[in-house]
Amino acid sequence: MVIGFSIALIVFSLLLMMLVLMHKGKGGGLSDMFGGGMQSSVGGSSVAERNLDRITIVVGLLWFACIVVLGILMKLGN
């Protein structure tokens, strides 16, 4: 069980890093590499940015839940 949550934590960590780097920052960032710099923000953030925000929040919550569950499992295992 601990191994499964450890693997999930590694996957969520890598996914979270990738998602955070894809966000459009004030100076551009990696999101400009994927065409983010070509868009004009007339009406605020685009649908893609809002969906990226939502996905990042969900993955972040899953990452946090994995850490909590791993901590509980390790404490009960000792």
N, C-alpha and C positions, 0 to 999 in steps of 0.2 A: 504494500500500500504506500509506503514511504517512497519507494522507487518510482511509482507512478506519479505521485505528486511532485517529485523532484524533476522528472522529465517534463511534466506540464509547466513547472516553474521556469525551466530553461526555455521552453518554446514560447511561453508568454513574455519572458524577458526579451528575447530576440525580436518578437513581433512588436512589443512596445517600443523598443529602440527604433525600429524601422518606421513605425507610425509617427513618432515624435519628430524624427528627422524629415518626414514628408510634409510637416506643417509649414505653412508660409509664415515666415518671420518678418520682422520689420525690415531686415536687410535682404530679404529674398531667401537664401538658404538652399537646401536641396530640393525644395518644392519647385524652384525655378527650372531645375533640370528636366522636370516632367511637364513643362509647359505652363507652370503657374505664373510665370512672369509676363506672359503674353496677354493675360486676362485683365480687363479693367474692372475695378470694383465700383460699379455705379450704384448698385443697391445693397451695399454692405458685402457680407461674405457670400460666396457662391454656394450652391447646393452641395458641390463636392467637398468644400471645406467644412460645411456643417455635418455632413455624413462622416468625414474623417474625424471630426471632433467627437461625434457620438461613438464611433468604433474605438477610438483611443480611450475614452472613458470606460467603456465596457471591458476592454482588455486590461486596463489598469485595475479595475475592481476585481476581475478574475485573478490577476497577479497577486493582489493583496490577499484575497481569499486563500490562495495556495500557500502563501507565507504563513497565515494564521493556522491553517489546517496542519501544515508541516510542523509548526511549533507545538501544537497540541499533541500530535502523534509522537513526536520525539520526547515530549515531557512524560507522556503516559508509557512510553516504551522503556524508560529508565527505571 
